[in-house]
């Protein structure tokens, strides 16, 4: 499955559109970008998001079950949860509470 050279940039552009207080998944971003099976690549992009000049709210991207699977890539193991909680998102046992309600699907929210 070939990825274009701007894949990470495209991932960051979508992540920057996630509204405050909402979350999405790696797979939802990959699907929106037309490469539905590239959720792992979206995860790799999120791992590198901190190196971007323009802020990428990587804390708003979780796995398909609402788990904070990328939490170890933040400055502390609790930073991802703390950032989400500052936006009013409750997290319990490393999982977003009311994940389905807070889920932001770029395929539905953004027009291609």
Buried (B, 14 or more C-beta within 10 A) or exposed (E): EEEEEEBBEBBBBBBBBBEEEBBBBBBBBBBBBEBEEBBEBBBBBBBBBEEBEEEBBBBBBBBEEBBBBBBEBBEEEBBBBEBBEEBEBEBEEBBBEEBEEBBBBBEEBEEE
